[in-house]
Amino acid sequence: MDNDHRTDRALRARAPRLLAVGAISLIALLGVTGCDGSVTWRLGKTHGAIIEPTARRASLGIYRTPRHALYQVYRAGGTKAAQDVLWAFGAPPVASISVKGVSISSVALNRKMHGYIYGDAADFRGALIDAETAHDCLALTLVSQGLYIKNWTHKSVGCRTGSL
């Protein structure tokens, strides 16, 4: 196989991840710099974005009330049960970004959520326990220091109470 085919295949494999990172980065960039464009944004019922401009970090934060409910499900049925509830009933934010006639929506990111939720059960479980103990939001970091990174953690910054 020649290098062009390998490069094309590698780019196709990374395209959904790059799109998700790009969408979050654009939301953060437009919010911080006020570039020529528009952002429509509606917070999710159970989780939303946590943007930390100084750390160049963007995360999805599972609000305190839904996080506590997930923890109760985890205690009763284990990690997979908590993941199943988050996947089935989680209501993420909805965003649409338009810059100079090009629009991107959060639909691509929402498609990736299944892999994010189920991808690393131990990471999810550890962060859920830590978030419950600290009374923080459970958070899925997607961009840190401007680079794509996927890890479950917990955050008090930008954390909301939320609802179910």
C-alpha positions, 0 to 999 in steps of 0.5 A: 500500500502506498503512502497516499492510501495510508494517509487517506485512511488515517485522515478518514479514521480521525475525521470524527474526532477532529470534527468534535475537537474543531467544534468545541474549539470554535465554540471556545474561540468565538466565546473568547475572541468575538470573531466574525461569526455566530454561535447558537447555544442551548444548555442541555438538561443533564450536561453542558460545556465547561470552557476554561479559556486560560487552560485552553480546555473544554469539557462536557460537564455532567451537572451535579443533580444528574451526577448524583443520580448516576452515582446512585445507579452505579451503587445499585447496579455497577458501572455499566448501569450508570453508563447505560443511564447516561447514554439513554437519558443524558441530554447534552447541549446543542450548539451551532456555529457559523463562521463566514457561511460555514456551519458546524453543529454539535450533532457530530459530537453527540454521535461520538458520545457513545464511544466516550461514555463506554470507552473506558469504564475504569476511567468513568467509574473513578471520575464518578466516585471522585465527583460524588465525593467532592460534590463536583460535576462529572466531566469529560475533558475533550480539549486540554492545552489546545490538544484533543484528549479524552478523559473522565474527571471532575470539576467544580469550575463551571459546574451547575446544579442541573436537573433530570 
